[in-house]
Amino acid sequence: MRTLFLFLAILLLSCISSCRSDFETVPSSGDLFFSRDTVYLDTVFRNIGSSTYQLKVYNKSKKDISIPTIQFKNGLHSKYRMSVDGMSGTNGRIFSNVTLLAKDSLFIFIETTADVSDADPKSFLYTDKILFDTGPNQQVVDLVTLIKDAIFLYPSKNADGSKETITIEDKNIEGFYLNENDPENGNELIFTKQKPYVIYGYASVPEHKTVQFQAGTRVYFHANSGIYVGKNATLQINGFVSTTEFLEHEVIFEGDRLESNYDEIAGQWGKIWLGKGSLNNSINHLTLKNATEGLYIQNTNKTITLIKNTQIYNCVNYGILAENAKIKGSNIVINNSGKANLFCSFGGNYEFTHCTFNNNWNNYNQVAVSISNLKENTSNDGNDLIEAAFNNCIIYSTYADALRLDKAANVTFNYKLTNCLLKSSNKEIGADSEHYANIILNESPQFLNVTKNQLYIDRTSSAFAKGYPAYLISADILGNTRTLPPDLGAYQSRDFPEKKK
């Protein structure tokens, strides 16, 4: 009898266990799929609620799962609200143990009501994230809301759900063409200071068109985004000197991650690409930050690219990558690049006056300036370097050599540094009058604060009053009048009270 009872008990437990498998779930393993990775909500004015936006979440596995938590990164303090498959959770902001059946999906509906004071004061964007689970299984969907008028520029979606692309050098890249008669944004070829811009993908300038950035324009780029200027197209950046710390007349390009801990993080977006055949490009008073490459300038149809009063900081590869280009630059400051601040590659024709190139990137192989008549990543494809002239410049680095020269045989390689402060281990410089004149070798420029991109100098700097007057640019990058003899680099020297503290 006892044996029969034990058998029946085991059989009953087995049946119960078998029945429970029909409704038991397993924890989510971080393999959710989403209808979009970022939810963009329309412009929200002061304390007026937004429309409702939809996010669809998919479980493509063969198992019923339980998502331990779905919540906003800002938790109960978020200005967003959501419902998850009709559930309101805790104040519409935190949800626990949400079941999602195998091969099924759930809907999340998102709204916001926010004040202008909730937004970033520079970009007028309010952002948050929806966090699915925690720890290593956590997945994230970004939320972006315009609290004050702004313009989103991004690729459209094709009928099959893929995003619009443009063709650059036989490659399809996620992007779109700027439209001078866009039904919503108007003329997208004229960027103004009236609203900030947020760009997703590469914004391309159509052939025979010019894109203009007026003084005070602010442009924020998403990951892998940028601007492409192709054949017979032109870029004009028309900033001018500002009078306050807010850089009110500067044109500013940076990533769209607005949290303070992203202020100096390199590689947040792509580059400004002046492609082969673009024409008569000009840049004045641009501040560019945290790109993969700041400016990529290819052979621009033998026309000169003018770059003046421009600052480029924290680029993963190069601040300026020039490829058989023709550039005339003055009052340029480039600080911290993974490979080189300035790379003049595959020959070309270059003139830089009163520029400051400094590289403290944490990589022993990086330099401030690299000059080559070879094509990048090749060893035998040479092209004439007609000229690479550096006048009244600072070329400095953490490491022994701030200047790299890479010469191909049997092609022209003309370069000269005149009245420059240079860091180099080359012991032949003093005797090489063909390529170097009045060089201040291996003396510190004593910048104010390199980590804060403050490459200003004072009277204690070895660059003070060492310039050649014939190459004088009358005003420095900040609009200050230069004295005679001029200082080297992009900044007129000044006193720093903070140094005395």
N, C-alpha and C positions, 0 to 999 in steps of 0.2 A: 504493500500500500504506500509506504513511504517513497519507494522508488517511482511509483506511478505519479504521486503528488509532485515529486521533484521534476519529473519529465514534463508534466503539465505546466508547472511554473516556468520552466525554461522556454517551453513553446509559447506561453503567453508573453513573456518578456521579448521574445524574438519577434512576435507579431506586432507588439507595441513599437519596438524599434523600427520595424519595417514600415509601419504606418507613419511614424514621425518623419521618416526621410522624405515623405511627400511634401512637407511644409517647412522643414528646417532650411535655414540659409547658412551660407559661409560668409565670412568677412570679405569685404571688398579688398582686392589685391593691387589696386592702382591701375587697373586696365579699363577704366571707363572711357567712353568716347563722347565727344561733344559736337553739337552742330556748329559751334564757332569757338575759337579760343579767346576772343575778346568781344564783349558786348558794348556797342557804342550807343549811348542814349543821346537824344536830341538836346539842343540847348535848353537849359533850365534857367528861368529868370527867378528873381528873388521870391522865395517861398511859394512858388507855383509848381504844383506837381507835374511830373513828366508823364508821357505816355507809358504804356506797359509794353515791355520787351520780353521776348521769349527765348529761352535756352532749352535745348533738348539734350537729355543725357541718355546714353545707350549702354546696355549690358549685352555685349555680343557673345558672352560665354554661354556654356550649356548648363550653368549652375545658377540657382537663385542666390542672390547676394544681399548682404546688409551693409549699408554705408554707415559707419559709426557716427560720423558727424558731417553735416553740411552747414557751413556758417560763413559769415563775412569775416575778413581779416580784422576789421575794426570792431567785430563783435556787436554788442548791444549799442555801441556808440556810432555805428554806421548810419549814414544818411540814406542808405539804400534799404529797401524792404523787398522781401520775396515770398512767394508761396510755392510749395513743392508738392505737386500733384494734389492741389486743393487744400493741403495742410498749411496752417499758419505758424507752427512752431512756437518758439519763444519770441514774442514781439516781431514775428516775421523776419528774424535775423539768425536764429540758432535752431537747428534740427538734429535730432538724435535717432540713430538706428532706423534709417530709412530703407525699406525693402524695395529691391528692384529685381523682378523675375527674369529668368533666363530668356535671352533673345527678345527682351522687351525694352521699353524706354519710359522715361518720366519727363514731365514738363516742369520747368521752373519759370515763373513770371516775375519780372523785376521792375521796380519803380523807384523813383527818388523824389524827395522834396528837400531842397537845400538852399542856403542863403549864399550870397556872393562871398561872405566872410569865410565860408567853408572851403572855398577853392584856393588853389595856389595863386598868389597875387600877381605873378608874372604871366602865367599862361591861362588863368581862369579855368583850369581843369580840376574837377573833383574825381578822384580815383579810389577804387577799393578792389578787393578780390573776393571771389567765392572759393572757399577752401573745402575740398572734398577729402575727408579723412585727415589723419595727422601722421607725422613721422615719415618713414621712407615710402609709404603708400600714398602720400598726399598728392593730389592733383589740383590745379589752379585754373580758374577762368578769370581774366581781367575785366574790370568794369571801368569805363571812361565816360565822364559826363562833362559837358560844357556848361559852366555856370553863367558865363557871360558870352556874348556873341563870339563865335570863332568859326573857323572853316576846317573841315576834314577833307583831305584829298586822298583818295585811295582807289585801287583797281576795282572795276565792276566785276560782278559774278557772271560767268557764262551759264548757259542753259543746263549744262551737266554739273554745275556746282563748283567748277574750277574757277580760278581767278584770272582776270585779264592779264596778258603778258605783252611785252614789247621785245623786239629783236635787236640785240646789240652784239656785233661781231659774230653773227651766225648762232647766237645763243638766245634762247627764250628766257627772259627775266621777268619776274612778277612786277608789273608796272602799268603805266597808262600815259596818255598824251594830255598835256595841259590844253585846255580849250578856252579860246578867247571869247566864246559865246556860250558858255555853260548856262543852262536854264536855271540852275540854282545859285551858282557862285558868281555868275557874270564873267568878267575877263580874268581867267586864271593865270594869264601871262604877266599880270601886274600885281605884285605882292605889296601890300600897304601895311602901315602900323595900326590900322583901325581895328583889326582882329588878329589874334594869333593863328598860326596855321599848324596843322598836324598832318604829316605825310606818312602814308603806308605804301610800301613798294617804291619803285623808281618813277618819279615824275619827269617825263621826257618832254623836251621842247621840240615842237614840229619843225621840219625843214623850212628855211626862209623866215623863221619867226625869232623874236627876241623876248626873253623873259627878263623882267625888271624887278629888282627888290629895292623899294624905296627906303629912305632913312627911317630907322625905328622898327623895321619889320622883325618879327620873332617867328622862327620856324622850328618845329619840334619833329624829329624823325623817329619813327618806330624802328625796331630791329630790322636789319637788312634793307634799309630804305635809303633813298638819296635823290639826287637830281642828275639827269643825263642830258647833255647838250650835244646833239649829233651834227651830221653834215649840214653845212650852210645855216646853222642855227647859232644864236648868240646869247651869252649870259652877261648881264649888267647888274652889279651890286653897287648901289649908290648911297651908301651911308656917308655921314660926315661927323666931324669931331663933336663929342658930347661935352656938356659943361657940369654934369653931376655924376655921382657914383652909380646912378641907375642906367647909365649908357643909353640915354633916351634917343640918341640919333644913330647909334650903332646898329648894324644888321647882325643878328645873332642866330647861329645854327647850332643846335644841340639835340641830344636824345630826348625821348618823350618820357623817360623815367624821372619823375620830378622830385622824388624823395631826396632829402639832403645827403644821404649816404651814397647817392649816385652822382654827386656833383663832379667828382674827379675820376670816374670809372671809365676806362678806355673801351672802345669797341662796341658802344651801344647802338650804333647805326653804321651805314655803309660809307658813302663818299659823295663828293661833288665831282662829277665825271665830265670833263670837257673833252669830248671824243674827237676822233680823226675827222678833219674837215670842218669843225666848228670855227667860227670867225670872230675876230675883233672882240674877244672877251675882256671884260674889265671888272676889277674888284677893288672897292675902296671902303675902308672902315667895316670890315667883317671880323667878327669873333666866332671862331669855329671850335667846338669842343667834342672830345670823347667819341670820335669816329674810328672806323677801321683804317681808312686813309682819308686825310682831309681833302686835298685837291689832287685829282688825277688828271694831268694835262697831257694829252697826246699831240701828235703833229696837227696843229690847228691851222692847216691850209696856208702855212708860211706867214700868217699874220701874228702880230705881237699880242700876247696876253699881258695886260697891265695889272699888277698887284701892288696896292699901296695901303699903308696903315692897317695892316691885317694881323690878327693874332690867331694862332692855331695851337691847341693844347691837347695832349694825352691821346695820341693816335696809336693804334696797335702796330701798324707797319710804318707808314710815312706821313709826315705833315704835308709835304708836297712831293708827289711822284711825277716827274716830268719825263716824257718819252719823245725824244727828237722834237722838242718843242722850242718855242721862241718866247722867252719871258723877260720882262723888265720889271723888277721889284724894288720897292723902297719902303722903309719903315715897316718891315715885317718882323714879327716875333714868333718863333716856334720853340716850344718847350716840351720835351719828353715824348719820344716816339720809339716804338719797339725796334725799328731797324735804322732809320735815319730821319732827322728833321726834314732835310731836303735831299732828294735823290735826283740828280740830273743824269738820266740814262740815255743810251743809244744816241749819243751825240746831241746836236742842237745848238742853240745860241742863247746865252743867259747873261744877264747883268743884274747884280744885286748891290744896292747901296744903302748904307745905314740900316743894316739888318742885324738881328740878334738871333743866333741859332744855338740853343743850349740843350744838351741831352743828358739827363740823369736817370734814364730808364735802367731798371735792374737787369741788365744783360751786358756782359762784358764785350759782346761783339757789336754793340750799337755805336753809331757815330752821330755827329751833328750834321755834317755835310758829306755826301758821297757823290763823286763825279766820275762818269764812265762814258766811253763811247761804245760800250757793249750793250746789248739788250739784256734786260733783267732775266736772270736764270739761264743765260747762255754763255758760252765761252768762245765762240768763233764768229758771231754775227755782229760785225762792227759797222759804225757809221760815223761820219765826220763830226767832231766836236769843234764847231766854228769858233766859239768863244765861251768861256765861263769866267766872268769878271766879278770879283768881290771887292768892294771899295768901302772903307770906313765901317767894317763889319766886326762883330764878335762871333767867333766860332769856337765853342767850348764844350767840354764834356767831363763827366766823372772820371772816365778812364783815360789812358795815356794818349790816345789819338782821337781827336774830334773830326779829322778830315781823312777821308779814304779816296784814293785815286786808283782807277782801274782802267788801264789803257790797252786797247787792241792794237795789234801790229798793222802797219800799212794803211792806217787811216789817221786823219788829222786829230790832234789832241791839244788844243790851245786853252790854257787857263792862266789866270793871274790873280793874286791877292795883293792888294795895295792898302797900306795903313790899316791892317787888321790885327786884332788880338786873337791869337791862335794857340790851341793846345795841341802839341804834336811831339812824338818821339823821334821824328826825322831829323837827324843831325846835319843833313845837307842843306837845310833851308837857308841858313845864313849865307851860303855860297852860291845859291841859285837865284841870281838877279833876274833871270828870264821869267820866273814864275812868282817871285816874292819880292815885295818892296816895302821897307819900313814896317816889318812885322814885329809885334810884341809877342814874344814866344814864352808860353808856359807860365804866365802871370795871371793871377786870379782877377776876374772882373768884379768880384765881391758884390754879387747881386743881393738885393734886399732879402728876398725869401723865395727860393726856387720852388719849394713844395707848394707854395700858394700862387705860383706863376707870376711872381712879382720880380721881374728881371730889370728893375730900376737900378741905377748906379748913383753914387755920390762922388765927392771930390777925392775920396780915398781909393777909388777904383783905378786900376792900371789902364783903363780905357778912357780916363778923364783927359780931355783936351789933346788927344793923340790923332785926331782925324786930319785929312788933307782937305784944305778949303776948296780946292777945285771940284771936289765931289759933294759939296755941301747941299743937303736938302734943308731948306730954310726953317721948316717947322718939324718937330718930332711927331711921333705917333699920337701923342696927346694934344697936339696943337701948340706946344710950347716953342717959343722962338729959340733956335740954336745960337749959341755964342761962338766966337772965334778964338782960337782954333776949335773946331767942333769936337764933341765927344764921339767915341765909337759906339756903334749899335743904334737901336731904334729910339732910345730915350735920351733926352737932355738930362744931364746930372742935376741933382737937387739934394737938399739936406733931409736926413731921416731922423726926426726926433725919437722915433721908436728904437733906433739903434743905441741911443744914449741911456735908455732906461735900464 
